[in-house]
Amino acid sequence: MRTSPRRPRVEGDREAEVLDAAVRVLADVGYDRLTMDEVASEARASKATLYRRWDSKADLVVDAVSRTKGIPDAEARDTGSLRGDLLSLSCGPCGQAQQLPMSVLGGLLTALQTDAELSTAWRERFMAPRMAVTRTIFERSANRGELRHGLDLELILTVLPSMCVFRCTVEGHVVDEDFVARVLDQVVLPAALLDTGPLSTEGSH
């Protein structure tokens, strides 16, 4: 009895090519109009090749954006202070100051409100690991005795990323290191830290 040969997996450089193609198509047409056929054409692959690796376009798009942004390493962001850690996190290669094109983010934000599959994949596979890194940084700061007693950690974790998304998608402005530093110094750190006098900015830029 003959058995069908196993279909090759999509991995390595080929996977990267498909994910890059997905980001290009997403930036061009938005999430709602993106199709697996169009991504396959952009990547010079067959639709069957894509479905060997991703069950749906939601899975593909979340993986594509995740790869483009990357996931920062909390341990590599240990500068000894909450301000330094958050600046390093936000202004490093995977941070808010390294934004995807607004056309990508804008298309996703609209779709996240209406597409349950995309919303679930986005929360579980994009947001959750990145929020875990930020939570680790705040918990490390708490262990150093920097944070106010009773701080609502789940709320404060969302302030900087929320303001960055609003700035780039609603206002149409660039999110850069200067903006991140202003949000930290004027909003996040005054709310989070014990009142020990003026913030030190030495060595932050």
CNS distance restraints for C-alpha pairs under 8 A (distance, minus, plus):
assign (resid   7 and name CA) (resid  52 and name CA) 7.82 0.50 0.50
assign (resid   9 and name CA) (resid  52 and name CA) 6.75 0.50 0.50
assign (resid   9 and name CA) (resid  53 and name CA) 6.91 0.50 0.50
assign (resid  10 and name CA) (resid  14 and name CA) 6.26 0.50 0.50
assign (resid  10 and name CA) (resid  15 and name CA) 5.41 0.50 0.50
assign (resid  10 and name CA) (resid  49 and name CA) 7.06 0.50 0.50
assign (resid  10 and name CA) (resid  50 and name CA) 7.64 0.50 0.50
assign (resid  10 and name CA) (resid  52 and name CA) 7.00 0.50 0.50
assign (resid  10 and name CA) (resid  53 and name CA) 5.95 0.50 0.50
assign (resid  11 and name CA) (resid  15 and name CA) 4.55 0.50 0.50
assign (resid  11 and name CA) (resid  16 and name CA) 7.54 0.50 0.50
assign (resid  12 and name CA) (resid  16 and name CA) 6.43 0.50 0.50
assign (resid  13 and name CA) (resid  17 and name CA) 6.20 0.50 0.50
assign (resid  14 and name CA) (resid  18 and name CA) 6.40 0.50 0.50
assign (resid  15 and name CA) (resid  19 and name CA) 6.23 0.50 0.50
assign (resid  16 and name CA) (resid  20 and name CA) 6.06 0.50 0.50
assign (resid  17 and name CA) (resid  21 and name CA) 6.12 0.50 0.50
assign (resid  17 and name CA) (resid  43 and name CA) 6.27 0.50 0.50
assign (resid  18 and name CA) (resid  22 and name CA) 6.19 0.50 0.50
assign (resid  18 and name CA) (resid  39 and name CA) 7.26 0.50 0.50
assign (resid  18 and name CA) (resid  40 and name CA) 7.37 0.50 0.50
assign (resid  18 and name CA) (resid  43 and name CA) 5.28 0.50 0.50
assign (resid  18 and name CA) (resid  45 and name CA) 7.99 0.50 0.50
assign (resid  18 and name CA) (resid  50 and name CA) 7.87 0.50 0.50
assign (resid  19 and name CA) (resid  23 and name CA) 6.44 0.50 0.50
assign (resid  19 and name CA) (resid  60 and name CA) 7.27 0.50 0.50
assign (resid  19 and name CA) (resid  61 and name CA) 7.69 0.50 0.50
assign (resid  19 and name CA) (resid  63 and name CA) 7.19 0.50 0.50
assign (resid  19 and name CA) (resid  64 and name CA) 4.56 0.50 0.50
assign (resid  19 and name CA) (resid  65 and name CA) 8.00 0.50 0.50
assign (resid  19 and name CA) (resid  67 and name CA) 7.64 0.50 0.50
assign (resid  20 and name CA) (resid  24 and name CA) 6.41 0.50 0.50
assign (resid  20 and name CA) (resid  64 and name CA) 6.64 0.50 0.50
assign (resid  20 and name CA) (resid  68 and name CA) 7.91 0.50 0.50
assign (resid  21 and name CA) (resid  25 and name CA) 6.24 0.50 0.50
assign (resid  21 and name CA) (resid  39 and name CA) 6.01 0.50 0.50
assign (resid  21 and name CA) (resid  42 and name CA) 5.68 0.50 0.50
assign (resid  21 and name CA) (resid  43 and name CA) 5.37 0.50 0.50
assign (resid  22 and name CA) (resid  26 and name CA) 5.98 0.50 0.50
assign (resid  22 and name CA) (resid  39 and name CA) 5.42 0.50 0.50
assign (resid  22 and name CA) (resid  42 and name CA) 7.87 0.50 0.50
assign (resid  22 and name CA) (resid  60 and name CA) 7.45 0.50 0.50
assign (resid  22 and name CA) (resid  61 and name CA) 6.47 0.50 0.50
assign (resid  22 and name CA) (resid  64 and name CA) 6.34 0.50 0.50
assign (resid  23 and name CA) (resid  27 and name CA) 6.11 0.50 0.50
assign (resid  23 and name CA) (resid  61 and name CA) 7.31 0.50 0.50
assign (resid  23 and name CA) (resid  64 and name CA) 6.15 0.50 0.50
assign (resid  23 and name CA) (resid  65 and name CA) 6.71 0.50 0.50
assign (resid  23 and name CA) (resid 104 and name CA) 7.43 0.50 0.50
assign (resid  24 and name CA) (resid  28 and name CA) 6.24 0.50 0.50
assign (resid  25 and name CA) (resid  29 and name CA) 6.02 0.50 0.50
assign (resid  25 and name CA) (resid  30 and name CA) 7.38 0.50 0.50
assign (resid  25 and name CA) (resid  34 and name CA) 6.68 0.50 0.50
assign (resid  25 and name CA) (resid  38 and name CA) 7.40 0.50 0.50
assign (resid  25 and name CA) (resid  39 and name CA) 6.43 0.50 0.50
assign (resid  25 and name CA) (resid  42 and name CA) 7.55 0.50 0.50
assign (resid  26 and name CA) (resid  30 and name CA) 4.72 0.50 0.50
assign (resid  26 and name CA) (resid  31 and name CA) 5.71 0.50 0.50
assign (resid  26 and name CA) (resid  34 and name CA) 6.29 0.50 0.50
assign (resid  26 and name CA) (resid  61 and name CA) 7.91 0.50 0.50
assign (resid  26 and name CA) (resid 103 and name CA) 7.97 0.50 0.50
assign (resid  26 and name CA) (resid 104 and name CA) 5.94 0.50 0.50
assign (resid  26 and name CA) (resid 107 and name CA) 7.57 0.50 0.50
assign (resid  27 and name CA) (resid 101 and name CA) 7.26 0.50 0.50
assign (resid  27 and name CA) (resid 103 and name CA) 5.15 0.50 0.50
assign (resid  27 and name CA) (resid 104 and name CA) 4.57 0.50 0.50
assign (resid  27 and name CA) (resid 107 and name CA) 7.71 0.50 0.50
assign (resid  28 and name CA) (resid 103 and name CA) 7.48 0.50 0.50
assign (resid  29 and name CA) (resid  33 and name CA) 5.82 0.50 0.50
assign (resid  29 and name CA) (resid  34 and name CA) 6.21 0.50 0.50
assign (resid  30 and name CA) (resid  34 and name CA) 6.18 0.50 0.50
assign (resid  30 and name CA) (resid 103 and name CA) 7.39 0.50 0.50
assign (resid  30 and name CA) (resid 104 and name CA) 6.81 0.50 0.50
assign (resid  30 and name CA) (resid 107 and name CA) 4.75 0.50 0.50
assign (resid  30 and name CA) (resid 108 and name CA) 7.19 0.50 0.50
assign (resid  31 and name CA) (resid 107 and name CA) 5.69 0.50 0.50
assign (resid  31 and name CA) (resid 108 and name CA) 6.06 0.50 0.50
assign (resid  31 and name CA) (resid 111 and name CA) 6.50 0.50 0.50
assign (resid  32 and name CA) (resid 107 and name CA) 7.84 0.50 0.50
assign (resid  32 and name CA) (resid 111 and name CA) 6.69 0.50 0.50
assign (resid  34 and name CA) (resid  38 and name CA) 6.82 0.50 0.50
assign (resid  34 and name CA) (resid  39 and name CA) 7.56 0.50 0.50
assign (resid  34 and name CA) (resid  57 and name CA) 7.97 0.50 0.50
assign (resid  35 and name CA) (resid  39 and name CA) 6.45 0.50 0.50
assign (resid  35 and name CA) (resid  57 and name CA) 6.98 0.50 0.50
assign (resid  36 and name CA) (resid  40 and name CA) 6.01 0.50 0.50
assign (resid  36 and name CA) (resid  47 and name CA) 6.25 0.50 0.50
assign (resid  36 and name CA) (resid  50 and name CA) 7.37 0.50 0.50
assign (resid  36 and name CA) (resid  57 and name CA) 6.27 0.50 0.50
assign (resid  37 and name CA) (resid  41 and name CA) 6.17 0.50 0.50
assign (resid  37 and name CA) (resid  46 and name CA) 7.77 0.50 0.50
assign (resid  37 and name CA) (resid  47 and name CA) 5.72 0.50 0.50
assign (resid  38 and name CA) (resid  42 and name CA) 6.17 0.50 0.50
assign (resid  39 and name CA) (resid  43 and name CA) 6.06 0.50 0.50
assign (resid  40 and name CA) (resid  44 and name CA) 5.82 0.50 0.50
assign (resid  40 and name CA) (resid  45 and name CA) 4.81 0.50 0.50
assign (resid  40 and name CA) (resid  46 and name CA) 5.46 0.50 0.50
assign (resid  40 and name CA) (resid  47 and name CA) 5.45 0.50 0.50
assign (resid  40 and name CA) (resid  50 and name CA) 6.95 0.50 0.50
assign (resid  41 and name CA) (resid  45 and name CA) 6.14 0.50 0.50
assign (resid  41 and name CA) (resid  46 and name CA) 7.28 0.50 0.50
assign (resid  45 and name CA) (resid  49 and name CA) 6.45 0.50 0.50
assign (resid  45 and name CA) (resid  50 and name CA) 7.65 0.50 0.50
assign (resid  46 and name CA) (resid  50 and name CA) 6.84 0.50 0.50
assign (resid  47 and name CA) (resid  51 and name CA) 6.39 0.50 0.50
assign (resid  48 and name CA) (resid  52 and name CA) 6.25 0.50 0.50
assign (resid  49 and name CA) (resid  53 and name CA) 7.14 0.50 0.50
assign (resid  50 and name CA) (resid  54 and name CA) 5.99 0.50 0.50
assign (resid  51 and name CA) (resid  55 and name CA) 5.62 0.50 0.50
assign (resid  51 and name CA) (resid  56 and name CA) 7.28 0.50 0.50
assign (resid  54 and name CA) (resid  59 and name CA) 5.85 0.50 0.50
assign (resid  54 and name CA) (resid  60 and name CA) 5.69 0.50 0.50
assign (resid  55 and name CA) (resid  59 and name CA) 6.51 0.50 0.50
assign (resid  55 and name CA) (resid  60 and name CA) 7.85 0.50 0.50
assign (resid  56 and name CA) (resid  60 and name CA) 6.45 0.50 0.50
assign (resid  57 and name CA) (resid  61 and name CA) 5.93 0.50 0.50
assign (resid  58 and name CA) (resid  62 and name CA) 6.12 0.50 0.50
assign (resid  58 and name CA) (resid 117 and name CA) 6.53 0.50 0.50
assign (resid  58 and name CA) (resid 118 and name CA) 4.86 0.50 0.50
assign (resid  58 and name CA) (resid 121 and name CA) 6.94 0.50 0.50
assign (resid  59 and name CA) (resid  63 and name CA) 6.19 0.50 0.50
assign (resid  59 and name CA) (resid 118 and name CA) 7.43 0.50 0.50
assign (resid  59 and name CA) (resid 121 and name CA) 6.64 0.50 0.50
assign (resid  60 and name CA) (resid  64 and name CA) 6.06 0.50 0.50
assign (resid  61 and name CA) (resid  65 and name CA) 6.14 0.50 0.50
assign (resid  62 and name CA) (resid  66 and name CA) 5.93 0.50 0.50
assign (resid  62 and name CA) (resid 118 and name CA) 7.68 0.50 0.50
assign (resid  62 and name CA) (resid 121 and name CA) 6.73 0.50 0.50
assign (resid  62 and name CA) (resid 122 and name CA) 6.03 0.50 0.50
assign (resid  62 and name CA) (resid 125 and name CA) 7.26 0.50 0.50
assign (resid  62 and name CA) (resid 126 and name CA) 6.74 0.50 0.50
assign (resid  63 and name CA) (resid  67 and name CA) 6.03 0.50 0.50
assign (resid  63 and name CA) (resid 125 and name CA) 7.92 0.50 0.50
assign (resid  63 and name CA) (resid 126 and name CA) 7.99 0.50 0.50
assign (resid  64 and name CA) (resid  68 and name CA) 6.33 0.50 0.50
assign (resid  65 and name CA) (resid  69 and name CA) 6.17 0.50 0.50
assign (resid  66 and name CA) (resid  70 and name CA) 5.62 0.50 0.50
assign (resid  66 and name CA) (resid  71 and name CA) 7.52 0.50 0.50
assign (resid  66 and name CA) (resid 125 and name CA) 7.96 0.50 0.50
assign (resid  66 and name CA) (resid 126 and name CA) 5.96 0.50 0.50
assign (resid  68 and name CA) (resid 100 and name CA) 7.71 0.50 0.50
assign (resid  69 and name CA) (resid  93 and name CA) 7.82 0.50 0.50
assign (resid  69 and name CA) (resid  94 and name CA) 5.27 0.50 0.50
assign (resid  69 and name CA) (resid  95 and name CA) 7.55 0.50 0.50
assign (resid  69 and name CA) (resid  98 and name CA) 7.74 0.50 0.50
assign (resid  69 and name CA) (resid  99 and name CA) 7.70 0.50 0.50
assign (resid  69 and name CA) (resid 100 and name CA) 7.40 0.50 0.50
assign (resid  70 and name CA) (resid  93 and name CA) 7.77 0.50 0.50
assign (resid  70 and name CA) (resid  94 and name CA) 5.20 0.50 0.50
assign (resid  71 and name CA) (resid  94 and name CA) 5.99 0.50 0.50
assign (resid  71 and name CA) (resid 129 and name CA) 7.32 0.50 0.50
assign (resid  71 and name CA) (resid 130 and name CA) 6.30 0.50 0.50
assign (resid  72 and name CA) (resid  89 and name CA) 6.86 0.50 0.50
assign (resid  72 and name CA) (resid  93 and name CA) 7.82 0.50 0.50
assign (resid  72 and name CA) (resid  94 and name CA) 5.57 0.50 0.50
assign (resid  72 and name CA) (resid  95 and name CA) 7.45 0.50 0.50
assign (resid  72 and name CA) (resid 130 and name CA) 7.30 0.50 0.50
assign (resid  72 and name CA) (resid 133 and name CA) 7.18 0.50 0.50
assign (resid  73 and name CA) (resid  77 and name CA) 6.67 0.50 0.50
assign (resid  73 and name CA) (resid 133 and name CA) 7.03 0.50 0.50
assign (resid  74 and name CA) (resid  78 and name CA) 6.91 0.50 0.50
assign (resid  74 and name CA) (resid  89 and name CA) 7.84 0.50 0.50
assign (resid  74 and name CA) (resid 133 and name CA) 5.36 0.50 0.50
assign (resid  74 and name CA) (resid 134 and name CA) 7.49 0.50 0.50
assign (resid  74 and name CA) (resid 136 and name CA) 6.77 0.50 0.50
assign (resid  74 and name CA) (resid 137 and name CA) 6.61 0.50 0.50
assign (resid  77 and name CA) (resid  85 and name CA) 5.22 0.50 0.50
assign (resid  77 and name CA) (resid  86 and name CA) 7.83 0.50 0.50
assign (resid  77 and name CA) (resid  88 and name CA) 5.86 0.50 0.50
assign (resid  77 and name CA) (resid  89 and name CA) 6.17 0.50 0.50
assign (resid  78 and name CA) (resid  84 and name CA) 7.91 0.50 0.50
assign (resid  78 and name CA) (resid  85 and name CA) 5.70 0.50 0.50
assign (resid  78 and name CA) (resid 137 and name CA) 7.80 0.50 0.50
assign (resid  79 and name CA) (resid  84 and name CA) 5.56 0.50 0.50
assign (resid  79 and name CA) (resid  85 and name CA) 5.46 0.50 0.50
assign (resid  80 and name CA) (resid  84 and name CA) 7.06 0.50 0.50
assign (resid  80 and name CA) (resid  85 and name CA) 7.26 0.50 0.50
assign (resid  81 and name CA) (resid  85 and name CA) 6.07 0.50 0.50
assign (resid  81 and name CA) (resid 141 and name CA) 6.84 0.50 0.50
assign (resid  82 and name CA) (resid  86 and name CA) 6.08 0.50 0.50
assign (resid  82 and name CA) (resid 137 and name CA) 7.08 0.50 0.50
assign (resid  82 and name CA) (resid 138 and name CA) 6.95 0.50 0.50
assign (resid  82 and name CA) (resid 141 and name CA) 5.71 0.50 0.50
assign (resid  82 and name CA) (resid 146 and name CA) 7.81 0.50 0.50
assign (resid  83 and name CA) (resid  87 and name CA) 6.11 0.50 0.50
assign (resid  83 and name CA) (resid 184 and name CA) 7.21 0.50 0.50
assign (resid  83 and name CA) (resid 189 and name CA) 7.27 0.50 0.50
assign (resid  84 and name CA) (resid  88 and name CA) 6.05 0.50 0.50
assign (resid  84 and name CA) (resid 204 and name CA) 6.17 0.50 0.50
assign (resid  85 and name CA) (resid  89 and name CA) 6.04 0.50 0.50
assign (resid  85 and name CA) (resid 137 and name CA) 6.81 0.50 0.50
assign (resid  86 and name CA) (resid  90 and name CA) 5.92 0.50 0.50
assign (resid  86 and name CA) (resid 134 and name CA) 7.88 0.50 0.50
assign (resid  86 and name CA) (resid 137 and name CA) 7.59 0.50 0.50
assign (resid  87 and name CA) (resid  91 and name CA) 5.71 0.50 0.50
assign (resid  87 and name CA) (resid  92 and name CA) 7.88 0.50 0.50
assign (resid  87 and name CA) (resid 177 and name CA) 7.80 0.50 0.50
assign (resid  87 and name CA) (resid 180 and name CA) 7.22 0.50 0.50
assign (resid  87 and name CA) (resid 181 and name CA) 6.94 0.50 0.50
assign (resid  87 and name CA) (resid 204 and name CA) 7.26 0.50 0.50
assign (resid  88 and name CA) (resid  92 and name CA) 5.54 0.50 0.50
assign (resid  89 and name CA) (resid  94 and name CA) 7.37 0.50 0.50
assign (resid  89 and name CA) (resid  95 and name CA) 5.65 0.50 0.50
assign (resid  90 and name CA) (resid  94 and name CA) 7.26 0.50 0.50
assign (resid  90 and name CA) (resid  95 and name CA) 3.92 0.50 0.50
assign (resid  90 and name CA) (resid  96 and name CA) 4.98 0.50 0.50
assign (resid  90 and name CA) (resid  97 and name CA) 6.00 0.50 0.50
assign (resid  90 and name CA) (resid 177 and name CA) 7.96 0.50 0.50
assign (resid  90 and name CA) (resid 180 and name CA) 7.19 0.50 0.50
assign (resid  91 and name CA) (resid  95 and name CA) 5.19 0.50 0.50
assign (resid  91 and name CA) (resid  96 and name CA) 6.50 0.50 0.50
assign (resid  91 and name CA) (resid  97 and name CA) 5.10 0.50 0.50
assign (resid  91 and name CA) (resid  98 and name CA) 6.86 0.50 0.50
assign (resid  91 and name CA) (resid 176 and name CA) 7.50 0.50 0.50
assign (resid  91 and name CA) (resid 177 and name CA) 5.89 0.50 0.50
assign (resid  91 and name CA) (resid 180 and name CA) 7.72 0.50 0.50
assign (resid  92 and name CA) (resid  97 and name CA) 7.54 0.50 0.50
assign (resid  92 and name CA) (resid  98 and name CA) 7.38 0.50 0.50
assign (resid  93 and name CA) (resid  98 and name CA) 6.34 0.50 0.50
assign (resid  94 and name CA) (resid  98 and name CA) 6.48 0.50 0.50
assign (resid  95 and name CA) (resid  99 and name CA) 7.55 0.50 0.50
assign (resid  96 and name CA) (resid 161 and name CA) 6.82 0.50 0.50
assign (resid  96 and name CA) (resid 164 and name CA) 6.65 0.50 0.50
assign (resid  96 and name CA) (resid 175 and name CA) 7.04 0.50 0.50
assign (resid  97 and name CA) (resid 175 and name CA) 5.12 0.50 0.50
assign (resid  97 and name CA) (resid 176 and name CA) 4.77 0.50 0.50
assign (resid  97 and name CA) (resid 177 and name CA) 6.17 0.50 0.50
assign (resid  97 and name CA) (resid 180 and name CA) 7.34 0.50 0.50
assign (resid  98 and name CA) (resid 175 and name CA) 7.74 0.50 0.50
assign (resid  98 and name CA) (resid 176 and name CA) 7.70 0.50 0.50
assign (resid  99 and name CA) (resid 175 and name CA) 7.26 0.50 0.50
assign (resid 100 and name CA) (resid 104 and name CA) 6.53 0.50 0.50
assign (resid 100 and name CA) (resid 105 and name CA) 6.81 0.50 0.50
assign (resid 101 and name CA) (resid 105 and name CA) 6.72 0.50 0.50
assign (resid 102 and name CA) (resid 106 and name CA) 5.73 0.50 0.50
assign (resid 102 and name CA) (resid 168 and name CA) 6.47 0.50 0.50
assign (resid 102 and name CA) (resid 169 and name CA) 5.89 0.50 0.50
assign (resid 102 and name CA) (resid 172 and name CA) 7.69 0.50 0.50
assign (resid 103 and name CA) (resid 107 and name CA) 6.14 0.50 0.50
assign (resid 104 and name CA) (resid 108 and name CA) 6.37 0.50 0.50
assign (resid 105 and name CA) (resid 109 and name CA) 6.12 0.50 0.50
assign (resid 105 and name CA) (resid 169 and name CA) 6.99 0.50 0.50
assign (resid 106 and name CA) (resid 110 and name CA) 6.54 0.50 0.50
assign (resid 106 and name CA) (resid 169 and name CA) 5.88 0.50 0.50
assign (resid 107 and name CA) (resid 111 and name CA) 6.44 0.50 0.50
assign (resid 108 and name CA) (resid 112 and name CA) 5.95 0.50 0.50
assign (resid 109 and name CA) (resid 113 and name CA) 6.91 0.50 0.50
assign (resid 110 and name CA) (resid 114 and name CA) 7.28 0.50 0.50
assign (resid 111 and name CA) (resid 115 and name CA) 5.68 0.50 0.50
assign (resid 111 and name CA) (resid 118 and name CA) 7.57 0.50 0.50
assign (resid 112 and name CA) (resid 116 and name CA) 7.22 0.50 0.50
assign (resid 112 and name CA) (resid 118 and name CA) 6.21 0.50 0.50
assign (resid 112 and name CA) (resid 119 and name CA) 4.96 0.50 0.50
assign (resid 113 and name CA) (resid 119 and name CA) 7.33 0.50 0.50
assign (resid 115 and name CA) (resid 119 and name CA) 6.12 0.50 0.50
assign (resid 116 and name CA) (resid 120 and name CA) 6.12 0.50 0.50
assign (resid 117 and name CA) (resid 121 and name CA) 6.24 0.50 0.50
assign (resid 118 and name CA) (resid 122 and name CA) 5.92 0.50 0.50
assign (resid 119 and name CA) (resid 123 and name CA) 6.18 0.50 0.50
assign (resid 120 and name CA) (resid 124 and name CA) 6.11 0.50 0.50
assign (resid 121 and name CA) (resid 125 and name CA) 5.64 0.50 0.50
assign (resid 121 and name CA) (resid 126 and name CA) 7.35 0.50 0.50
assign (resid 122 and name CA) (resid 126 and name CA) 5.00 0.50 0.50
assign (resid 122 and name CA) (resid 127 and name CA) 6.23 0.50 0.50
assign (resid 123 and name CA) (resid 127 and name CA) 4.86 0.50 0.50
assign (resid 123 and name CA) (resid 128 and name CA) 5.88 0.50 0.50
assign (resid 124 and name CA) (resid 128 and name CA) 5.31 0.50 0.50
assign (resid 124 and name CA) (resid 129 and name CA) 7.76 0.50 0.50
assign (resid 125 and name CA) (resid 129 and name CA) 6.76 0.50 0.50
assign (resid 126 and name CA) (resid 130 and name CA) 6.84 0.50 0.50
assign (resid 127 and name CA) (resid 131 and name CA) 5.98 0.50 0.50
assign (resid 128 and name CA) (resid 132 and name CA) 6.07 0.50 0.50
assign (resid 129 and name CA) (resid 133 and name CA) 6.53 0.50 0.50
assign (resid 130 and name CA) (resid 134 and name CA) 6.55 0.50 0.50
assign (resid 131 and name CA) (resid 135 and name CA) 6.00 0.50 0.50
assign (resid 131 and name CA) (resid 157 and name CA) 7.32 0.50 0.50
assign (resid 132 and name CA) (resid 136 and name CA) 6.16 0.50 0.50
assign (resid 133 and name CA) (resid 137 and name CA) 6.47 0.50 0.50
assign (resid 134 and name CA) (resid 138 and name CA) 6.42 0.50 0.50
assign (resid 134 and name CA) (resid 157 and name CA) 6.75 0.50 0.50
assign (resid 135 and name CA) (resid 139 and name CA) 6.05 0.50 0.50
assign (resid 135 and name CA) (resid 153 and name CA) 7.87 0.50 0.50
assign (resid 135 and name CA) (resid 157 and name CA) 6.86 0.50 0.50
assign (resid 136 and name CA) (resid 140 and name CA) 6.04 0.50 0.50
assign (resid 137 and name CA) (resid 141 and name CA) 6.29 0.50 0.50
assign (resid 138 and name CA) (resid 142 and name CA) 6.19 0.50 0.50
assign (resid 138 and name CA) (resid 153 and name CA) 7.80 0.50 0.50
assign (resid 139 and name CA) (resid 143 and name CA) 6.26 0.50 0.50
assign (resid 140 and name CA) (resid 144 and name CA) 6.45 0.50 0.50
assign (resid 141 and name CA) (resid 145 and name CA) 6.51 0.50 0.50
assign (resid 141 and name CA) (resid 146 and name CA) 5.59 0.50 0.50
assign (resid 141 and name CA) (resid 147 and name CA) 6.58 0.50 0.50
assign (resid 142 and name CA) (resid 146 and name CA) 5.58 0.50 0.50
assign (resid 142 and name CA) (resid 147 and name CA) 5.24 0.50 0.50
assign (resid 146 and name CA) (resid 193 and name CA) 5.61 0.50 0.50
assign (resid 146 and name CA) (resid 194 and name CA) 5.94 0.50 0.50
assign (resid 147 and name CA) (resid 151 and name CA) 7.23 0.50 0.50
assign (resid 147 and name CA) (resid 192 and name CA) 5.56 0.50 0.50
assign (resid 147 and name CA) (resid 193 and name CA) 4.44 0.50 0.50
assign (resid 147 and name CA) (resid 194 and name CA) 5.47 0.50 0.50
assign (resid 148 and name CA) (resid 192 and name CA) 5.83 0.50 0.50
assign (resid 148 and name CA) (resid 193 and name CA) 5.32 0.50 0.50
assign (resid 148 and name CA) (resid 194 and name CA) 4.86 0.50 0.50
assign (resid 151 and name CA) (resid 156 and name CA) 7.97 0.50 0.50
assign (resid 151 and name CA) (resid 192 and name CA) 6.53 0.50 0.50
assign (resid 152 and name CA) (resid 156 and name CA) 6.32 0.50 0.50
assign (resid 153 and name CA) (resid 157 and name CA) 6.05 0.50 0.50
assign (resid 154 and name CA) (resid 158 and name CA) 7.07 0.50 0.50
assign (resid 155 and name CA) (resid 159 and name CA) 7.00 0.50 0.50
assign (resid 156 and name CA) (resid 188 and name CA) 6.91 0.50 0.50
assign (resid 156 and name CA) (resid 192 and name CA) 7.42 0.50 0.50
assign (resid 158 and name CA) (resid 162 and name CA) 5.88 0.50 0.50
assign (resid 159 and name CA) (resid 163 and name CA) 6.21 0.50 0.50
assign (resid 159 and name CA) (resid 188 and name CA) 6.98 0.50 0.50
assign (resid 160 and name CA) (resid 164 and name CA) 6.15 0.50 0.50
assign (resid 160 and name CA) (resid 180 and name CA) 7.51 0.50 0.50
assign (resid 160 and name CA) (resid 183 and name CA) 6.71 0.50 0.50
assign (resid 160 and name CA) (resid 184 and name CA) 7.35 0.50 0.50
assign (resid 160 and name CA) (resid 188 and name CA) 7.24 0.50 0.50
assign (resid 161 and name CA) (resid 165 and name CA) 6.17 0.50 0.50
assign (resid 162 and name CA) (resid 166 and name CA) 6.22 0.50 0.50
assign (resid 163 and name CA) (resid 167 and name CA) 6.07 0.50 0.50
assign (resid 163 and name CA) (resid 183 and name CA) 7.98 0.50 0.50
assign (resid 164 and name CA) (resid 168 and name CA) 6.36 0.50 0.50
assign (resid 164 and name CA) (resid 175 and name CA) 6.26 0.50 0.50
assign (resid 164 and name CA) (resid 180 and name CA) 7.78 0.50 0.50
assign (resid 165 and name CA) (resid 169 and name CA) 5.86 0.50 0.50
assign (resid 165 and name CA) (resid 170 and name CA) 7.76 0.50 0.50
assign (resid 166 and name CA) (resid 170 and name CA) 5.19 0.50 0.50
assign (resid 166 and name CA) (resid 171 and name CA) 6.63 0.50 0.50
assign (resid 167 and name CA) (resid 171 and name CA) 4.96 0.50 0.50
assign (resid 167 and name CA) (resid 172 and name CA) 6.22 0.50 0.50
assign (resid 167 and name CA) (resid 173 and name CA) 5.67 0.50 0.50
assign (resid 167 and name CA) (resid 174 and name CA) 7.27 0.50 0.50
assign (resid 167 and name CA) (resid 175 and name CA) 6.92 0.50 0.50
assign (resid 168 and name CA) (resid 172 and name CA) 4.66 0.50 0.50
assign (resid 168 and name CA) (resid 173 and name CA) 4.96 0.50 0.50
assign (resid 168 and name CA) (resid 174 and name CA) 5.85 0.50 0.50
assign (resid 168 and name CA) (resid 175 and name CA) 6.41 0.50 0.50
assign (resid 169 and name CA) (resid 173 and name CA) 7.80 0.50 0.50
assign (resid 175 and name CA) (resid 179 and name CA) 6.08 0.50 0.50
assign (resid 175 and name CA) (resid 180 and name CA) 7.17 0.50 0.50
assign (resid 176 and name CA) (resid 180 and name CA) 6.37 0.50 0.50
assign (resid 177 and name CA) (resid 181 and name CA) 6.07 0.50 0.50
assign (resid 178 and name CA) (resid 182 and name CA) 6.24 0.50 0.50
assign (resid 179 and name CA) (resid 183 and name CA) 6.27 0.50 0.50
assign (resid 180 and name CA) (resid 184 and name CA) 6.19 0.50 0.50
assign (resid 181 and name CA) (resid 185 and name CA) 5.99 0.50 0.50
assign (resid 182 and name CA) (resid 186 and name CA) 5.78 0.50 0.50
assign (resid 182 and name CA) (resid 187 and name CA) 7.83 0.50 0.50
assign (resid 183 and name CA) (resid 187 and name CA) 5.33 0.50 0.50
assign (resid 183 and name CA) (resid 188 and name CA) 6.43 0.50 0.50
assign (resid 184 and name CA) (resid 188 and name CA) 4.73 0.50 0.50
assign (resid 184 and name CA) (resid 189 and name CA) 5.50 0.50 0.50
assign (resid 185 and name CA) (resid 189 and name CA) 5.62 0.50 0.50
assign (resid 185 and name CA) (resid 190 and name CA) 6.83 0.50 0.50
assign (resid 185 and name CA) (resid 199 and name CA) 7.49 0.50 0.50
assign (resid 186 and name CA) (resid 190 and name CA) 6.46 0.50 0.50
assign (resid 187 and name CA) (resid 191 and name CA) 6.33 0.50 0.50
assign (resid 188 and name CA) (resid 192 and name CA) 6.07 0.50 0.50
assign (resid 189 and name CA) (resid 193 and name CA) 5.54 0.50 0.50
assign (resid 190 and name CA) (resid 195 and name CA) 7.68 0.50 0.50
